[in-house]
Amino acid sequence: MLRQVLTRLEQADALDGASDKLQAAVTATVRPRTLRDLLHGTWIGHPLHPVLVQVPVGAFLSAAVLDLGRYRSTGRAATALIGAGLAGVAPAVIAGLVDWSEMTRDRRRVGLVHAAANALAAGLYATSLVARLTGRVTQGKALAYAGLSVAGAGAFLGGHLSYAQGAGISHAAPEVTRLPDEWTVAGSLASLPDGKPAARRVGDTAVLFFRQGDRVTALIERCSHEGGPLSEGEVVDGCVVCPWHGSAFRLTDGAVMHGPAGNDQPVLPVRVREGMVEVRHP
């Protein structure tokens, strides 16, 4: 039954009206590309949102453990942790919304409910903090445990969004595993244009090659963000730009320079032997 609920949520087009309006608001509010790149996590080559959520999650879980104690000192510590957790909510929410705004509609439907659950949890924790500070400790604990329960449901949806729907993962990574372990010929060096990217198939995997004289680098051709064909993109300032959503990857080492991609593009071992270009699994 739980799986059926998740499937219906993915297909709940009734959420699209609210989803589209929120997406437009996020896009209009967070406009500078440097800010979007910062929030996507391009500067670390990894999505930033999962890192930021560790602050509120860790604080709220620790507070729940301390609330089991009966000493006044543990109560004060739990209150401080809830305050710290609430302070960490805003950065995590902002980064999550920017990532969410670049997702497909079925993912945004689940993400919208995920965000709503976490917003409710944050509200419960804020009310808990007020209750604790005004001496209503028992009520504060009850509200905190309610918040933790709702946050758990939100986390479950977040896990489904990532692991079942593939949001935020590198769509290029599975392509790497399909490459042969031994050196495999992809084509001749002479067949690769100098200073321009070119795609070649190595087994079942499309590989993007970039040649500069006798030096060749190789990347997975499928964009890590949503699997777009990088070979159809433009080359700008030494980067190949995905034609689907505009993610830019440095051709020499696969580093993501501009989002929405938060993951680097996988780089492959490559060599030139007797005029033939060969690659293999890393």
HUUR-V563847 format. One record per residue. N is the residue number from 1. SS is DSSP state (H for helix, E for strand, - for the rest). PHI is phi as a letter, one per 40 degrees, with the letter a starting at -180 (none if undefined). PSI is psi in degrees with one decimal (none if undefined). Layout:
N&SS&PHI&PSI / N&SS&PHI&PSI
This chain:
1&-&none&-38.3 / 2&H&c&-41.6 / 3&H&c&-37.1 / 4&H&c&-39.5 / 5&H&c&-43.4 / 6&H&c&-40.3 / 7&H&c&-43.1 / 8&H&c&-35.3 / 9&H&c&-42.0 / 10&H&c&-32.0 / 11&-&c&7.7 / 12&-&c&82.7 / 13&H&c&-9.6 / 14&H&c&-20.7 / 15&H&c&-10.1 / 16&H&c&-33.5 / 17&H&d&-52.0 / 18&H&c&-38.3 / 19&H&c&-44.7 / 20&H&c&-39.6 / 21&H&c&-42.7 / 22&H&c&-39.9 / 23&H&d&-45.5 / 24&H&c&-38.8 / 25&H&c&-43.1 / 26&H&c&-45.2 / 27&H&c&-39.8 / 28&H&c&-31.2 / 29&H&c&-45.5 / 30&-&b&80.9 / 31&-&c&-40.6 / 32&-&d&132.2 / 33&H&c&-35.5 / 34&H&c&-37.4 / 35&H&c&-41.8 / 36&H&c&-40.9 / 37&H&c&-40.5 / 38&H&c&-45.4 / 39&H&c&-29.0 / 40&H&c&-25.6 / 41&-&g&18.5 / 42&-&c&-28.2 / 43&-&c&-16.5 / 44&-&b&-2.0 / 45&-&g&28.5 / 46&-&a&139.4 / 47&-&d&136.7 / 48&-&c&-32.6 / 49&H&d&-47.2 / 50&H&c&-27.1 / 51&H&c&-44.7 / 52&H&c&-31.3 / 53&H&c&-14.0 / 54&H&c&-28.4 / 55&H&c&-57.1 / 56&H&c&-38.9 / 57&H&c&-48.2 / 58&H&c&-41.1 / 59&H&c&-44.2 / 60&H&c&-39.6 / 61&H&c&-41.8 / 62&H&c&-40.1 / 63&H&c&-37.4 / 64&H&c&-38.8 / 65&H&c&-44.9 / 66&H&c&-30.7 / 67&-&c&-15.5 / 68&-&c&-19.7 / 69&-&c&165.4 / 70&-&b&6.3 / 71&-&c&149.1 / 72&H&c&-35.2 / 73&H&c&-38.9 / 74&H&c&-32.9 / 75&H&c&-41.6 / 76&H&c&-39.8 / 77&H&c&-40.5 / 78&H&c&-40.0 / 79&H&c&-43.3 / 80&H&c&-39.2 / 81&H&c&-39.0 / 82&H&c&-39.8 / 83&H&c&-42.5 / 84&H&c&-39.9 / 85&H&c&-42.3 / 86&H&c&-35.2 / 87&H&c&-28.9 / 88&-&c&-5.1 / 89&H&c&-46.3 / 90&H&d&-50.2 / 91&H&c&-39.0 / 92&H&c&-40.3 / 93&H&c&-44.3 / 94&H&c&-46.2 / 95&H&c&-39.6 / 96&H&c&-40.3 / 97&H&c&-37.6 / 98&H&c&-42.6 / 99&H&c&-45.0 / 100&H&c&-37.1 / 101&-&c&-15.6 / 102&-&b&5.3 / 103&-&c&165.3 / 104&-&c&164.0 / 105&H&c&-40.9 / 106&H&c&-36.1 / 107&H&c&-38.3 / 108&H&c&-30.0 / 109&H&c&-48.5 / 110&H&c&-40.2 / 111&H&c&-33.4 / 112&H&c&-43.7 / 113&H&c&-38.4 / 114&H&d&-46.5 / 115&H&c&-39.5 / 116&H&c&-41.2 / 117&H&c&-42.6 / 118&H&c&-33.0 / 119&H&c&-40.9 / 120&H&c&-42.4 / 121&H&c&-42.9 / 122&H&c&-38.1 / 123&H&c&-40.5 / 124&H&c&-39.9 / 125&H&c&-37.5 / 126&H&c&-41.5 / 127&H&c&-37.2 / 128&H&c&-41.7 / 129&H&c&-42.7 / 130&H&c&-43.7 / 131&H&c&-42.1 / 132&H&c&-43.1 / 133&H&c&-18.8 / 134&-&b&15.5 / 135&-&g&0.4 / 136&-&c&71.1 / 137&H&c&-45.5 / 138&H&c&-44.0 / 139&H&c&-39.0 / 140&H&c&-41.1 / 141&H&c&-43.1 / 142&H&c&-42.8 / 143&H&c&-36.7 / 144&H&c&-42.2 / 145&H&c&-34.0 / 146&H&c&-41.0 / 147&H&c&-39.7 / 148&H&c&-38.1 / 149&H&c&-45.5 / 150&H&c&-40.5 / 151&H&c&-35.5 / 152&H&c&-41.1 / 153&H&c&-40.6 / 154&H&c&-39.3 / 155&H&c&-36.9 / 156&H&c&-44.0 / 157&H&c&-35.8 / 158&H&c&-40.1 / 159&H&c&-41.2 / 160&H&c&-40.9 / 161&H&c&-40.9 / 162&H&c&-51.9 / 163&H&c&-30.5 / 164&H&c&-36.8 / 165&-&b&-7.5 / 166&-&g&24.0 / 167&-&c&128.4 / 168&-&g&-11.7 / 169&-&c&165.8 / 170&-&c&114.9 / 171&-&c&-6.8 / 172&-&c&-25.7 / 173&H&d&-43.6 / 174&H&c&-26.2 / 175&H&c&-31.6 / 176&H&c&-39.9 / 177&H&c&-18.0 / 178&-&c&-6.4 / 179&-&c&146.7 / 180&-&c&150.3 / 181&-&c&-28.8 / 182&-&c&157.6 / 183&-&d&131.0 / 184&E&b&133.7 / 185&E&c&129.9 / 186&E&b&-18.8 / 187&E&i&179.3 / 188&E&c&152.9 / 189&H&c&-37.8 / 190&H&c&-25.1 / 191&H&c&-11.4 / 192&-&c&127.9 / 193&-&c&141.6 / 194&E&c&125.3 / 195&-&g&10.0 / 196&-&b&144.4 / 197&E&c&150.9 / 198&E&a&139.5 / 199&E&c&139.2 / 200&E&b&150.1 / 201&E&c&132.3 / 202&E&b&101.6 / 203&-&g&-121.9 / 204&-&c&4.7 / 205&E&b&133.1 / 206&E&c&127.6 / 207&E&b&137.2 / 208&E&c&121.5 / 209&E&b&145.1 / 210&E&b&118.0 / 211&E&b&135.1 / 212&E&b&97.4 / 213&-&g&-122.2 / 214&-&c&-0.5 / 215&E&c&133.6 / 216&E&b&134.0 / 217&E&b&154.4 / 218&E&b&131.5 / 219&E&b&157.5 / 220&E&c&135.0 / 221&-&c&-24.6 / 222&E&c&124.3 / 223&-&c&137.5 / 224&-&c&-21.6 / 225&-&c&-60.7 / 226&-&b&14.1 / 227&-&g&19.6 / 228&-&c&156.4 / 229&E&c&100.9 / 230&H&c&-26.8 / 231&H&c&-18.1 / 232&H&c&1.4 / 233&-&c&169.8 / 234&E&c&157.7 / 235&E&b&121.2 / 236&E&b&120.6 / 237&-&f&44.6 / 238&-&g&9.6 / 239&E&b&145.5 / 240&E&c&131.3 / 241&E&b&123.5 / 242&-&c&131.8 / 243&-&c&-12.4 / 244&-&c&-52.9 / 245&-&b&2.1 / 246&-&g&9.2 / 247&-&c&140.0 / 248&E&b&130.3 / 249&E&b&134.5 / 250&E&c&128.3 / 251&-&c&-26.9 / 252&-&c&-30.9 / 253&-&a&4.1 / 254&-&g&3.4 / 255&-&c&133.8 / 256&E&c&126.8 / 257&E&b&-29.5 / 258&E&a&143.1 / 259&-&c&-175.2 / 260&-&c&-7.1 / 261&-&c&138.0 / 262&-&b&-7.1 / 263&-&b&144.6 / 264&-&c&158.8 / 265&-&c&128.8 / 266&-&d&133.7 / 267&E&b&141.0 / 268&E&b&147.2 / 269&E&c&134.1 / 270&E&a&145.5 / 271&E&a&157.9 / 272&E&b&122.1 / 273&E&b&118.2 / 274&-&f&41.2 / 275&-&g&2.1 / 276&E&b&139.4 / 277&E&c&128.9 / 278&E&b&145.9 / 279&E&b&167.6 / 280&E&a&173.5 / 281&-&c&139.3 / 282&-&d&none
